[in-house]
Amino acid sequence: AHHIVGYGLSGMGTKAHDWYVIPLCRGHHDELHRDPHKWEQKYGYQLDFHRQCFDRLFGLGVFG
């Protein structure tokens, strides 16, 4: 799981809350941490991906 970075969801030296994560393989996770701006240009915004993941989870009934 990748904790979303660059959107004010965490403080200096801290990580975002565990609700603000997106599932990534090791390769994409490393790529995102090397250059978040470039990663988002290539794959889309982290927050959009987060919303899509939660939409899917709710659709599957994971949260009720």
JOGIMO-V404441 format. One record per residue. SS is DSSP state (a for helix, b for strand, c for the rest). OMEGA is omega in radians with two decimals (999 if undefined). D_LAST is the distance of its C-alpha to the last C-alpha in Angstrom with 1 decimal. Layout:
BEGIN
ss = {SS | SS}
omega = {OMEGA | OMEGA}
d_last = {D_LAST | D_LAST}
END
This chain:
BEGIN
ss = {c | b | b | c | c | c | c | c | c | c | c | c | c | c | c | c | c | c | c | c | b | b | c | c | c | a | a | a | a | a | a | a | a | a | c | a | a | a | a | a | a | a | a | c | c | a | a | a | a | a | a | a | a | a | a | a | a | a | a | a | c | c | c | c}
omega = {3.12 | 3.03 | -3.07 | -3.14 | 2.99 | -3.12 | 3.12 | -3.13 | 3.12 | 3.11 | 3.13 | 3.11 | 3.12 | 3.11 | 3.09 | 3.08 | -3.09 | 3.02 | -3.08 | 3.11 | 3.03 | -3.14 | 3.11 | 2.99 | -3.10 | -3.12 | 3.14 | 3.10 | 3.11 | 3.13 | -3.14 | -3.13 | 3.08 | -3.11 | -3.10 | -3.13 | 3.13 | 3.13 | -3.13 | 3.05 | -3.08 | -2.99 | -3.08 | -3.07 | 3.12 | -3.11 | 3.06 | 3.12 | 3.09 | 3.13 | 3.13 | 3.12 | -3.13 | 3.04 | -3.14 | 3.14 | 3.10 | 3.11 | 3.11 | 3.14 | -3.13 | -3.09 | 3.06 | 999}
d_last = {21.8 | 23.9 | 23.7 | 24.4 | 28.1 | 30.3 | 28.1 | 28.9 | 25.7 | 27.9 | 31.4 | 34.6 | 34.2 | 30.5 | 27.3 | 24.3 | 21.4 | 19.1 | 16.4 | 19.1 | 19.5 | 19.8 | 20.4 | 24.1 | 26.6 | 29.5 | 31.9 | 29.8 | 28.9 | 32.6 | 33.6 | 31.3 | 32.8 | 36.3 | 36.0 | 32.8 | 34.5 | 35.8 | 32.4 | 30.8 | 33.7 | 33.2 | 29.4 | 28.1 | 26.8 | 24.5 | 22.4 | 22.0 | 20.9 | 18.4 | 16.9 | 17.1 | 15.3 | 12.3 | 12.5 | 12.5 | 9.6 | 7.3 | 9.4 | 8.9 | 5.2 | 5.8 | 3.8 | 0.0}
END
